[in-house]
Amino acid sequence: MKALKTLPVLLLLLLAPLTLMAQGLEKAGVQDLRQLIDANKGRVLIVNYWATWCSPCVKEFPGLMNVRKEFAESDLHIVGISVDYNPRPVENFIKQNKVNFPILLDDGSISEMLDIGSIPRTLIYDRQGKKVLDHLGFISEESFRHVVQRLLETS
């Protein structure tokens, strides 16, 4: 009987670190994505779907971070949406790599709506909030820079 009373406490202690790690990351759903697109009208928006276990995704990150540094926040906003199931590796990745743009966790509804079966997948929106690129696979830093520059010049 005493073991049954301590089981909930033990489970709480085991799950507490996972809960604490997840507090820094927000989950995002379809409605959040729509609000994100609307809130960023007036600047170019890059939404990058990725995961810590995806080699091309990890390889793509330094380029995204460099492009983030090159353009003013008023011109460009980048958001990463992780499809990792466990928030801990995402938190560790953010800290180790000093990621300089917001990262959200997909609650599953975005992946379902966009039919994200493979990653990395990058969506780029112009200043009017119109999707101008939906790319599956790795994108080089130079390509990100080129697209952002062209969108800033034309809009």
PyMOL commands that place a pseudoatom at each C-alpha (Angstrom):
pseudoatom trace, name=CA, resn=MET, resi=1, chain=A, elem=C, hetatm=0, pos=[0.000, 0.000, 0.000]
pseudoatom trace, name=CA, resn=LYS, resi=2, chain=A, elem=C, hetatm=0, pos=[2.863, 2.387, 0.810]
pseudoatom trace, name=CA, resn=ALA, resi=3, chain=A, elem=C, hetatm=0, pos=[4.354, 1.690, -2.635]
pseudoatom trace, name=CA, resn=LEU, resi=4, chain=A, elem=C, hetatm=0, pos=[1.094, 2.798, -4.283]
pseudoatom trace, name=CA, resn=LYS, resi=5, chain=A, elem=C, hetatm=0, pos=[1.230, 6.130, -2.449]
pseudoatom trace, name=CA, resn=THR, resi=6, chain=A, elem=C, hetatm=0, pos=[4.785, 6.828, -3.540]
pseudoatom trace, name=CA, resn=LEU, resi=7, chain=A, elem=C, hetatm=0, pos=[4.200, 5.873, -7.175]
pseudoatom trace, name=CA, resn=PRO, resi=8, chain=A, elem=C, hetatm=0, pos=[2.496, 9.183, -8.135]
pseudoatom trace, name=CA, resn=VAL, resi=9, chain=A, elem=C, hetatm=0, pos=[5.287, 11.145, -6.439]
pseudoatom trace, name=CA, resn=LEU, resi=10, chain=A, elem=C, hetatm=0, pos=[7.910, 9.083, -8.247]
pseudoatom trace, name=CA, resn=LEU, resi=11, chain=A, elem=C, hetatm=0, pos=[6.187, 9.645, -11.586]
pseudoatom trace, name=CA, resn=LEU, resi=12, chain=A, elem=C, hetatm=0, pos=[5.974, 13.366, -10.904]
pseudoatom trace, name=CA, resn=LEU, resi=13, chain=A, elem=C, hetatm=0, pos=[9.691, 13.513, -10.136]
pseudoatom trace, name=CA, resn=LEU, resi=14, chain=A, elem=C, hetatm=0, pos=[10.521, 11.588, -13.284]
pseudoatom trace, name=CA, resn=LEU, resi=15, chain=A, elem=C, hetatm=0, pos=[8.337, 13.753, -15.513]
pseudoatom trace, name=CA, resn=ALA, resi=16, chain=A, elem=C, hetatm=0, pos=[9.174, 17.106, -13.907]
pseudoatom trace, name=CA, resn=PRO, resi=17, chain=A, elem=C, hetatm=0, pos=[12.424, 17.629, -15.869]
pseudoatom trace, name=CA, resn=LEU, resi=18, chain=A, elem=C, hetatm=0, pos=[10.574, 17.052, -19.143]
pseudoatom trace, name=CA, resn=THR, resi=19, chain=A, elem=C, hetatm=0, pos=[7.898, 19.548, -18.124]
pseudoatom trace, name=CA, resn=LEU, resi=20, chain=A, elem=C, hetatm=0, pos=[10.481, 22.111, -17.039]
pseudoatom trace, name=CA, resn=MET, resi=21, chain=A, elem=C, hetatm=0, pos=[12.420, 21.745, -20.282]
pseudoatom trace, name=CA, resn=ALA, resi=22, chain=A, elem=C, hetatm=0, pos=[9.259, 22.248, -22.312]
pseudoatom trace, name=CA, resn=GLN, resi=23, chain=A, elem=C, hetatm=0, pos=[8.362, 25.505, -20.559]
pseudoatom trace, name=CA, resn=GLY, resi=24, chain=A, elem=C, hetatm=0, pos=[10.734, 27.461, -22.818]
pseudoatom trace, name=CA, resn=LEU, resi=25, chain=A, elem=C, hetatm=0, pos=[9.120, 26.125, -25.980]
pseudoatom trace, name=CA, resn=GLU, resi=26, chain=A, elem=C, hetatm=0, pos=[5.615, 26.947, -27.087]
pseudoatom trace, name=CA, resn=LYS, resi=27, chain=A, elem=C, hetatm=0, pos=[3.468, 24.533, -29.036]
pseudoatom trace, name=CA, resn=ALA, resi=28, chain=A, elem=C, hetatm=0, pos=[1.988, 25.879, -32.218]
pseudoatom trace, name=CA, resn=GLY, resi=29, chain=A, elem=C, hetatm=0, pos=[-1.066, 24.816, -34.168]
pseudoatom trace, name=CA, resn=VAL, resi=30, chain=A, elem=C, hetatm=0, pos=[-2.749, 25.812, -37.406]
pseudoatom trace, name=CA, resn=GLN, resi=31, chain=A, elem=C, hetatm=0, pos=[-4.368, 28.902, -35.880]
pseudoatom trace, name=CA, resn=ASP, resi=32, chain=A, elem=C, hetatm=0, pos=[-0.991, 30.018, -34.480]
pseudoatom trace, name=CA, resn=LEU, resi=33, chain=A, elem=C, hetatm=0, pos=[0.555, 29.662, -37.934]
pseudoatom trace, name=CA, resn=ARG, resi=34, chain=A, elem=C, hetatm=0, pos=[-2.189, 31.800, -39.486]
pseudoatom trace, name=CA, resn=GLN, resi=35, chain=A, elem=C, hetatm=0, pos=[-1.703, 34.455, -36.799]
pseudoatom trace, name=CA, resn=LEU, resi=36, chain=A, elem=C, hetatm=0, pos=[2.068, 34.341, -37.347]
pseudoatom trace, name=CA, resn=ILE, resi=37, chain=A, elem=C, hetatm=0, pos=[1.634, 34.970, -41.073]
pseudoatom trace, name=CA, resn=ASP, resi=38, chain=A, elem=C, hetatm=0, pos=[-0.811, 37.840, -40.457]
pseudoatom trace, name=CA, resn=ALA, resi=39, chain=A, elem=C, hetatm=0, pos=[1.377, 39.388, -37.744]
pseudoatom trace, name=CA, resn=ASN, resi=40, chain=A, elem=C, hetatm=0, pos=[4.375, 39.480, -40.073]
pseudoatom trace, name=CA, resn=LYS, resi=41, chain=A, elem=C, hetatm=0, pos=[2.800, 41.313, -42.973]
pseudoatom trace, name=CA, resn=GLY, resi=42, chain=A, elem=C, hetatm=0, pos=[5.156, 44.110, -43.909]
pseudoatom trace, name=CA, resn=ARG, resi=43, chain=A, elem=C, hetatm=0, pos=[8.244, 41.912, -43.766]
pseudoatom trace, name=CA, resn=VAL, resi=44, chain=A, elem=C, hetatm=0, pos=[9.483, 38.702, -45.347]
pseudoatom trace, name=CA, resn=LEU, resi=45, chain=A, elem=C, hetatm=0, pos=[8.653, 35.623, -43.285]
pseudoatom trace, name=CA, resn=ILE, resi=46, chain=A, elem=C, hetatm=0, pos=[10.564, 32.338, -43.410]
pseudoatom trace, name=CA, resn=VAL, resi=47, chain=A, elem=C, hetatm=0, pos=[8.923, 29.377, -41.692]
pseudoatom trace, name=CA, resn=ASN, resi=48, chain=A, elem=C, hetatm=0, pos=[11.258, 26.390, -41.485]
pseudoatom trace, name=CA, resn=TYR, resi=49, chain=A, elem=C, hetatm=0, pos=[9.948, 22.944, -40.493]
pseudoatom trace, name=CA, resn=TRP, resi=50, chain=A, elem=C, hetatm=0, pos=[12.721, 20.817, -39.065]
pseudoatom trace, name=CA, resn=ALA, resi=51, chain=A, elem=C, hetatm=0, pos=[13.778, 18.297, -36.402]
pseudoatom trace, name=CA, resn=THR, resi=52, chain=A, elem=C, hetatm=0, pos=[16.917, 17.729, -34.365]
pseudoatom trace, name=CA, resn=TRP, resi=53, chain=A, elem=C, hetatm=0, pos=[17.317, 14.214, -35.802]
pseudoatom trace, name=CA, resn=CYS, resi=54, chain=A, elem=C, hetatm=0, pos=[17.229, 15.450, -39.419]
pseudoatom trace, name=CA, resn=SER, resi=55, chain=A, elem=C, hetatm=0, pos=[20.762, 15.896, -40.822]
pseudoatom trace, name=CA, resn=PRO, resi=56, chain=A, elem=C, hetatm=0, pos=[19.805, 18.255, -43.689]
pseudoatom trace, name=CA, resn=CYS, resi=57, chain=A, elem=C, hetatm=0, pos=[17.786, 20.338, -41.207]
pseudoatom trace, name=CA, resn=VAL, resi=58, chain=A, elem=C, hetatm=0, pos=[20.742, 20.685, -38.848]
pseudoatom trace, name=CA, resn=LYS, resi=59, chain=A, elem=C, hetatm=0, pos=[23.033, 21.475, -41.802]
pseudoatom trace, name=CA, resn=GLU, resi=60, chain=A, elem=C, hetatm=0, pos=[20.633, 24.222, -42.928]
pseudoatom trace, name=CA, resn=PHE, resi=61, chain=A, elem=C, hetatm=0, pos=[20.505, 26.002, -39.541]
pseudoatom trace, name=CA, resn=PRO, resi=62, chain=A, elem=C, hetatm=0, pos=[23.777, 27.987, -39.708]
pseudoatom trace, name=CA, resn=GLY, resi=63, chain=A, elem=C, hetatm=0, pos=[22.647, 29.518, -43.010]
pseudoatom trace, name=CA, resn=LEU, resi=64, chain=A, elem=C, hetatm=0, pos=[19.313, 30.538, -41.538]
pseudoatom trace, name=CA, resn=MET, resi=65, chain=A, elem=C, hetatm=0, pos=[21.049, 32.041, -38.513]
pseudoatom trace, name=CA, resn=ASN, resi=66, chain=A, elem=C, hetatm=0, pos=[23.486, 33.987, -40.702]
pseudoatom trace, name=CA, resn=VAL, resi=67, chain=A, elem=C, hetatm=0, pos=[20.677, 35.336, -42.881]
pseudoatom trace, name=CA, resn=ARG, resi=68, chain=A, elem=C, hetatm=0, pos=[18.790, 36.336, -39.717]
pseudoatom trace, name=CA, resn=LYS, resi=69, chain=A, elem=C, hetatm=0, pos=[21.824, 38.436, -38.674]
pseudoatom trace, name=CA, resn=GLU, resi=70, chain=A, elem=C, hetatm=0, pos=[22.128, 40.145, -42.077]
pseudoatom trace, name=CA, resn=PHE, resi=71, chain=A, elem=C, hetatm=0, pos=[18.654, 41.641, -42.329]
pseudoatom trace, name=CA, resn=ALA, resi=72, chain=A, elem=C, hetatm=0, pos=[16.838, 43.971, -39.980]
pseudoatom trace, name=CA, resn=GLU, resi=73, chain=A, elem=C, hetatm=0, pos=[14.045, 42.433, -37.918]
pseudoatom trace, name=CA, resn=SER, resi=74, chain=A, elem=C, hetatm=0, pos=[11.735, 44.967, -39.550]
pseudoatom trace, name=CA, resn=ASP, resi=75, chain=A, elem=C, hetatm=0, pos=[12.518, 43.376, -42.947]
pseudoatom trace, name=CA, resn=LEU, resi=76, chain=A, elem=C, hetatm=0, pos=[12.804, 39.675, -42.115]
pseudoatom trace, name=CA, resn=HIS, resi=77, chain=A, elem=C, hetatm=0, pos=[11.375, 37.320, -39.541]
pseudoatom trace, name=CA, resn=ILE, resi=78, chain=A, elem=C, hetatm=0, pos=[12.395, 33.663, -39.305]
pseudoatom trace, name=CA, resn=VAL, resi=79, chain=A, elem=C, hetatm=0, pos=[10.554, 31.030, -37.266]
pseudoatom trace, name=CA, resn=GLY, resi=80, chain=A, elem=C, hetatm=0, pos=[11.528, 27.409, -36.871]
pseudoatom trace, name=CA, resn=ILE, resi=81, chain=A, elem=C, hetatm=0, pos=[8.798, 24.870, -36.215]
pseudoatom trace, name=CA, resn=SER, resi=82, chain=A, elem=C, hetatm=0, pos=[10.148, 21.630, -34.856]
pseudoatom trace, name=CA, resn=VAL, resi=83, chain=A, elem=C, hetatm=0, pos=[8.378, 18.363, -35.503]
pseudoatom trace, name=CA, resn=ASP, resi=84, chain=A, elem=C, hetatm=0, pos=[10.330, 16.632, -32.714]
pseudoatom trace, name=CA, resn=TYR, resi=85, chain=A, elem=C, hetatm=0, pos=[8.088, 14.691, -30.328]
pseudoatom trace, name=CA, resn=ASN, resi=86, chain=A, elem=C, hetatm=0, pos=[10.293, 15.343, -27.301]
pseudoatom trace, name=CA, resn=PRO, resi=87, chain=A, elem=C, hetatm=0, pos=[11.058, 18.994, -26.426]
pseudoatom trace, name=CA, resn=ARG, resi=88, chain=A, elem=C, hetatm=0, pos=[14.329, 18.189, -24.612]
pseudoatom trace, name=CA, resn=PRO, resi=89, chain=A, elem=C, hetatm=0, pos=[16.507, 17.709, -27.739]
pseudoatom trace, name=CA, resn=VAL, resi=90, chain=A, elem=C, hetatm=0, pos=[15.054, 20.905, -29.199]
pseudoatom trace, name=CA, resn=GLU, resi=91, chain=A, elem=C, hetatm=0, pos=[15.874, 22.882, -26.043]
pseudoatom trace, name=CA, resn=ASN, resi=92, chain=A, elem=C, hetatm=0, pos=[19.404, 21.448, -26.075]
pseudoatom trace, name=CA, resn=PHE, resi=93, chain=A, elem=C, hetatm=0, pos=[19.850, 22.279, -29.761]
pseudoatom trace, name=CA, resn=ILE, resi=94, chain=A, elem=C, hetatm=0, pos=[18.707, 25.869, -29.232]
pseudoatom trace, name=CA, resn=LYS, resi=95, chain=A, elem=C, hetatm=0, pos=[21.122, 26.362, -26.342]
pseudoatom trace, name=CA, resn=GLN, resi=96, chain=A, elem=C, hetatm=0, pos=[24.113, 24.624, -27.939]
pseudoatom trace, name=CA, resn=ASN, resi=97, chain=A, elem=C, hetatm=0, pos=[23.734, 26.478, -31.234]
pseudoatom trace, name=CA, resn=LYS, resi=98, chain=A, elem=C, hetatm=0, pos=[22.610, 29.819, -29.770]
pseudoatom trace, name=CA, resn=VAL, resi=99, chain=A, elem=C, hetatm=0, pos=[19.716, 29.932, -32.229]
pseudoatom trace, name=CA, resn=ASN, resi=100, chain=A, elem=C, hetatm=0, pos=[18.854, 33.560, -32.965]
pseudoatom trace, name=CA, resn=PHE, resi=101, chain=A, elem=C, hetatm=0, pos=[15.231, 33.179, -34.028]
pseudoatom trace, name=CA, resn=PRO, resi=102, chain=A, elem=C, hetatm=0, pos=[12.137, 31.731, -32.328]
pseudoatom trace, name=CA, resn=ILE, resi=103, chain=A, elem=C, hetatm=0, pos=[11.514, 27.995, -32.345]
pseudoatom trace, name=CA, resn=LEU, resi=104, chain=A, elem=C, hetatm=0, pos=[8.061, 26.501, -31.806]
pseudoatom trace, name=CA, resn=LEU, resi=105, chain=A, elem=C, hetatm=0, pos=[6.918, 22.895, -31.437]
pseudoatom trace, name=CA, resn=ASP, resi=106, chain=A, elem=C, hetatm=0, pos=[4.305, 21.659, -33.888]
pseudoatom trace, name=CA, resn=ASP, resi=107, chain=A, elem=C, hetatm=0, pos=[1.314, 20.323, -32.003]
pseudoatom trace, name=CA, resn=GLY, resi=108, chain=A, elem=C, hetatm=0, pos=[0.744, 17.984, -34.961]
pseudoatom trace, name=CA, resn=SER, resi=109, chain=A, elem=C, hetatm=0, pos=[-1.990, 20.016, -36.622]
pseudoatom trace, name=CA, resn=ILE, resi=110, chain=A, elem=C, hetatm=0, pos=[0.371, 22.055, -38.830]
pseudoatom trace, name=CA, resn=SER, resi=111, chain=A, elem=C, hetatm=0, pos=[2.140, 18.962, -40.149]
pseudoatom trace, name=CA, resn=GLU, resi=112, chain=A, elem=C, hetatm=0, pos=[-1.232, 17.396, -40.836]
pseudoatom trace, name=CA, resn=MET, resi=113, chain=A, elem=C, hetatm=0, pos=[-2.666, 20.451, -42.590]
pseudoatom trace, name=CA, resn=LEU, resi=114, chain=A, elem=C, hetatm=0, pos=[0.420, 20.989, -44.769]
pseudoatom trace, name=CA, resn=ASP, resi=115, chain=A, elem=C, hetatm=0, pos=[0.936, 17.252, -45.254]
pseudoatom trace, name=CA, resn=ILE, resi=116, chain=A, elem=C, hetatm=0, pos=[4.526, 17.504, -44.064]
pseudoatom trace, name=CA, resn=GLY, resi=117, chain=A, elem=C, hetatm=0, pos=[5.903, 14.051, -44.716]
pseudoatom trace, name=CA, resn=SER, resi=118, chain=A, elem=C, hetatm=0, pos=[9.527, 15.041, -45.226]
pseudoatom trace, name=CA, resn=ILE, resi=119, chain=A, elem=C, hetatm=0, pos=[11.766, 17.728, -43.790]
pseudoatom trace, name=CA, resn=PRO, resi=120, chain=A, elem=C, hetatm=0, pos=[13.356, 20.209, -43.993]
pseudoatom trace, name=CA, resn=ARG, resi=121, chain=A, elem=C, hetatm=0, pos=[10.488, 22.089, -45.529]
pseudoatom trace, name=CA, resn=THR, resi=122, chain=A, elem=C, hetatm=0, pos=[10.578, 25.832, -45.862]
pseudoatom trace, name=CA, resn=LEU, resi=123, chain=A, elem=C, hetatm=0, pos=[7.746, 28.232, -46.585]
pseudoatom trace, name=CA, resn=ILE, resi=124, chain=A, elem=C, hetatm=0, pos=[8.576, 31.822, -47.481]
pseudoatom trace, name=CA, resn=TYR, resi=125, chain=A, elem=C, hetatm=0, pos=[5.998, 34.620, -47.463]
pseudoatom trace, name=CA, resn=ASP, resi=126, chain=A, elem=C, hetatm=0, pos=[6.372, 38.056, -49.029]
pseudoatom trace, name=CA, resn=ARG, resi=127, chain=A, elem=C, hetatm=0, pos=[5.579, 41.335, -47.300]
pseudoatom trace, name=CA, resn=GLN, resi=128, chain=A, elem=C, hetatm=0, pos=[1.903, 41.002, -48.189]
pseudoatom trace, name=CA, resn=GLY, resi=129, chain=A, elem=C, hetatm=0, pos=[1.698, 37.609, -46.464]
pseudoatom trace, name=CA, resn=LYS, resi=130, chain=A, elem=C, hetatm=0, pos=[1.482, 35.693, -49.753]
pseudoatom trace, name=CA, resn=LYS, resi=131, chain=A, elem=C, hetatm=0, pos=[3.293, 32.347, -49.873]
pseudoatom trace, name=CA, resn=VAL, resi=132, chain=A, elem=C, hetatm=0, pos=[5.930, 32.640, -52.588]
pseudoatom trace, name=CA, resn=LEU, resi=133, chain=A, elem=C, hetatm=0, pos=[7.961, 29.495, -51.915]
pseudoatom trace, name=CA, resn=ASP, resi=134, chain=A, elem=C, hetatm=0, pos=[7.182, 26.032, -50.571]
pseudoatom trace, name=CA, resn=HIS, resi=135, chain=A, elem=C, hetatm=0, pos=[10.425, 24.075, -50.734]
pseudoatom trace, name=CA, resn=LEU, resi=136, chain=A, elem=C, hetatm=0, pos=[11.132, 20.519, -49.629]
pseudoatom trace, name=CA, resn=GLY, resi=137, chain=A, elem=C, hetatm=0, pos=[14.778, 19.809, -48.829]
pseudoatom trace, name=CA, resn=PHE, resi=138, chain=A, elem=C, hetatm=0, pos=[17.948, 21.677, -47.952]
pseudoatom trace, name=CA, resn=ILE, resi=139, chain=A, elem=C, hetatm=0, pos=[18.329, 25.343, -48.931]
pseudoatom trace, name=CA, resn=SER, resi=140, chain=A, elem=C, hetatm=0, pos=[21.755, 26.964, -48.955]
pseudoatom trace, name=CA, resn=GLU, resi=141, chain=A, elem=C, hetatm=0, pos=[22.533, 30.182, -47.133]
pseudoatom trace, name=CA, resn=GLU, resi=142, chain=A, elem=C, hetatm=0, pos=[23.141, 31.897, -50.476]
pseudoatom trace, name=CA, resn=SER, resi=143, chain=A, elem=C, hetatm=0, pos=[19.706, 30.831, -51.733]
pseudoatom trace, name=CA, resn=PHE, resi=144, chain=A, elem=C, hetatm=0, pos=[17.978, 32.115, -48.592]
pseudoatom trace, name=CA, resn=ARG, resi=145, chain=A, elem=C, hetatm=0, pos=[19.839, 35.418, -48.944]
pseudoatom trace, name=CA, resn=HIS, resi=146, chain=A, elem=C, hetatm=0, pos=[18.969, 35.721, -52.648]
pseudoatom trace, name=CA, resn=VAL, resi=147, chain=A, elem=C, hetatm=0, pos=[15.242, 35.066, -52.107]
pseudoatom trace, name=CA, resn=VAL, resi=148, chain=A, elem=C, hetatm=0, pos=[15.013, 37.512, -49.194]
pseudoatom trace, name=CA, resn=GLN, resi=149, chain=A, elem=C, hetatm=0, pos=[16.871, 40.234, -51.134]
pseudoatom trace, name=CA, resn=ARG, resi=150, chain=A, elem=C, hetatm=0, pos=[14.619, 39.810, -54.171]
pseudoatom trace, name=CA, resn=LEU, resi=151, chain=A, elem=C, hetatm=0, pos=[11.465, 39.927, -52.064]
pseudoatom trace, name=CA, resn=LEU, resi=152, chain=A, elem=C, hetatm=0, pos=[12.637, 43.049, -50.255]
pseudoatom trace, name=CA, resn=GLU, resi=153, chain=A, elem=C, hetatm=0, pos=[13.459, 44.765, -53.563]
pseudoatom trace, name=CA, resn=THR, resi=154, chain=A, elem=C, hetatm=0, pos=[10.157, 43.917, -55.241]
pseudoatom trace, name=CA, resn=SER, resi=155, chain=A, elem=C, hetatm=0, pos=[7.717, 44.579, -52.450]
for i in range(1, 155): cmd.bond("trace and resi %d" % i, "trace and resi %d" % (i + 1))
show_as sticks, trace
zoom trace
